[in-house]
Amino acid sequence: MLWVPSMDQSKHNQFQQLQEVQALLEAELSIQIETPEMDLIESGVLDSLVLVELIMLLDARYGIAVDINELEFDDFRNVQNLCLFIDRHAA
């Protein structure tokens, strides 16, 4: 485990989750993330096909079933928002 000095446990967990989600996007969807704040929609890396693949990945990895009728694109806009979405919906 990576030791991060002067970081409380909550922030350390958030940092770990950001790294995990970024690594997952890169490994499974071939999305190269420059920063956790990078706008995935505006940059064009998250198009409709990749969004469907991401939704399926979230279901497989975290047990999150996304209701298309309740889909908020801002939840998928960047890695930070995606982590918040996972926190709210993970089984």
C-alpha atoms as a printed R data frame, in Angstrom:
   type eleno elety resid chain resno       x      y       z
1  ATOM     1    CA   MET     A     1   0.000  0.000   0.000
2  ATOM     2    CA   LEU     A     2   1.232  3.471  -0.866
3  ATOM     3    CA   TRP     A     3   1.930  5.563   2.214
4  ATOM     4    CA   VAL     A     4   0.898  9.185   1.847
5  ATOM     5    CA   PRO     A     5   2.171 11.471   4.634
6  ATOM     6    CA   SER     A     6  -0.013 14.099   6.294
7  ATOM     7    CA   MET     A     7  -3.221 12.888   4.678
8  ATOM     8    CA   ASP     A     8  -6.135 11.829   6.868
9  ATOM     9    CA   GLN     A     9  -7.758  8.448   6.214
10 ATOM    10    CA   SER     A    10 -10.802  9.881   4.421
11 ATOM    11    CA   LYS     A    11  -8.696 11.835   1.943
12 ATOM    12    CA   HIS     A    12  -6.399  8.853   1.520
13 ATOM    13    CA   ASN     A    13  -9.415  6.657   0.662
14 ATOM    14    CA   GLN     A    14 -10.654  9.257  -1.837
15 ATOM    15    CA   PHE     A    15  -7.199  9.390  -3.406
16 ATOM    16    CA   GLN     A    16  -7.105  5.593  -3.657
17 ATOM    17    CA   GLN     A    17 -10.566  5.508  -5.242
18 ATOM    18    CA   LEU     A    18  -9.558  8.148  -7.806
19 ATOM    19    CA   GLN     A    19  -6.516  6.069  -8.716
20 ATOM    20    CA   GLU     A    20  -8.576  2.872  -8.905
21 ATOM    21    CA   VAL     A    21 -11.254  4.367 -11.146
22 ATOM    22    CA   GLN     A    22  -8.668  6.047 -13.375
23 ATOM    23    CA   ALA     A    23  -6.768  2.756 -13.735
24 ATOM    24    CA   LEU     A    24 -10.022  0.920 -14.484
25 ATOM    25    CA   LEU     A    25 -10.956  3.385 -17.239
26 ATOM    26    CA   GLU     A    26  -7.506  3.139 -18.754
27 ATOM    27    CA   ALA     A    27  -7.286 -0.680 -18.575
28 ATOM    28    CA   GLU     A    28 -10.844 -1.630 -19.532
29 ATOM    29    CA   LEU     A    29 -11.929  1.205 -21.836
30 ATOM    30    CA   SER     A    30  -8.558  2.503 -23.096
31 ATOM    31    CA   ILE     A    31  -9.386  6.000 -21.846
32 ATOM    32    CA   GLN     A    32  -6.278  8.032 -21.096
33 ATOM    33    CA   ILE     A    33  -6.953 10.347 -18.164
34 ATOM    34    CA   GLU     A    34  -4.712 13.401 -17.801
35 ATOM    35    CA   THR     A    35  -6.186 14.603 -14.488
36 ATOM    36    CA   PRO     A    36  -9.160 13.584 -12.305
37 ATOM    37    CA   GLU     A    37 -10.814 16.857 -13.372
38 ATOM    38    CA   MET     A    38 -10.432 16.189 -17.122
39 ATOM    39    CA   ASP     A    39 -13.797 16.633 -18.853
40 ATOM    40    CA   LEU     A    40 -14.389 13.264 -20.495
41 ATOM    41    CA   ILE     A    41 -17.397 14.473 -22.481
42 ATOM    42    CA   GLU     A    42 -15.946 17.747 -23.799
43 ATOM    43    CA   SER     A    43 -12.661 16.034 -24.691
44 ATOM    44    CA   GLY     A    44 -14.576 13.486 -26.771
45 ATOM    45    CA   VAL     A    45 -13.248 10.381 -25.023
46 ATOM    46    CA   LEU     A    46 -16.665  9.566 -23.558
47 ATOM    47    CA   ASP     A    47 -19.056  9.159 -26.469
48 ATOM    48    CA   SER     A    48 -22.337  7.225 -26.452
49 ATOM    49    CA   LEU     A    49 -20.717  3.862 -27.174
50 ATOM    50    CA   VAL     A    50 -18.079  4.260 -24.471
51 ATOM    51    CA   LEU     A    51 -20.779  5.459 -22.053
52 ATOM    52    CA   VAL     A    52 -22.700  2.199 -22.583
53 ATOM    53    CA   GLU     A    53 -19.479  0.234 -22.032
54 ATOM    54    CA   LEU     A    54 -18.799  2.253 -18.870
55 ATOM    55    CA   ILE     A    55 -22.300  1.573 -17.542
56 ATOM    56    CA   MET     A    56 -21.783 -2.160 -18.124
57 ATOM    57    CA   LEU     A    57 -18.380 -1.954 -16.427
58 ATOM    58    CA   LEU     A    58 -19.869 -0.216 -13.380
59 ATOM    59    CA   ASP     A    59 -22.440 -2.980 -13.099
60 ATOM    60    CA   ALA     A    60 -19.809 -5.724 -13.376
61 ATOM    61    CA   ARG     A    61 -17.237 -4.109 -11.077
62 ATOM    62    CA   TYR     A    62 -19.364 -2.349  -8.447
63 ATOM    63    CA   GLY     A    63 -22.826 -3.884  -8.822
64 ATOM    64    CA   ILE     A    64 -24.302 -0.566  -9.963
65 ATOM    65    CA   ALA     A    65 -27.325 -0.838 -12.230
66 ATOM    66    CA   VAL     A    66 -27.771  2.505 -13.957
67 ATOM    67    CA   ASP     A    67 -31.339  3.450 -14.859
68 ATOM    68    CA   ILE     A    68 -31.107  5.172 -18.246
69 ATOM    69    CA   ASN     A    69 -34.130  7.333 -17.359
70 ATOM    70    CA   GLU     A    70 -32.254  8.734 -14.359
71 ATOM    71    CA   LEU     A    71 -28.904  9.122 -16.117
72 ATOM    72    CA   GLU     A    72 -27.145 12.413 -15.360
73 ATOM    73    CA   PHE     A    73 -24.269 13.118 -17.731
74 ATOM    74    CA   ASP     A    74 -22.526 15.255 -15.114
75 ATOM    75    CA   ASP     A    75 -22.017 12.066 -13.060
76 ATOM    76    CA   PHE     A    76 -19.779 10.818 -15.880
77 ATOM    77    CA   ARG     A    77 -18.144 14.127 -16.819
78 ATOM    78    CA   ASN     A    78 -14.859 13.427 -15.010
79 ATOM    79    CA   VAL     A    79 -13.223 10.881 -12.705
80 ATOM    80    CA   GLN     A    80 -14.045 12.908  -9.583
81 ATOM    81    CA   ASN     A    81 -17.770 12.953 -10.413
82 ATOM    82    CA   LEU     A    82 -17.663  9.292 -11.347
83 ATOM    83    CA   CYS     A    83 -16.174  8.444  -7.932
84 ATOM    84    CA   LEU     A    84 -18.972 10.367  -6.214
85 ATOM    85    CA   PHE     A    85 -21.509  8.488  -8.350
86 ATOM    86    CA   ILE     A    86 -19.942  5.154  -7.366
87 ATOM    87    CA   ASP     A    87 -20.032  6.125  -3.683
88 ATOM    88    CA   ARG     A    88 -23.736  6.969  -3.909
89 ATOM    89    CA   HIS     A    89 -24.766  3.832  -5.821
90 ATOM    90    CA   ALA     A    90 -22.356  1.017  -4.931
91 ATOM    91    CA   ALA     A    91 -24.013 -2.086  -3.543
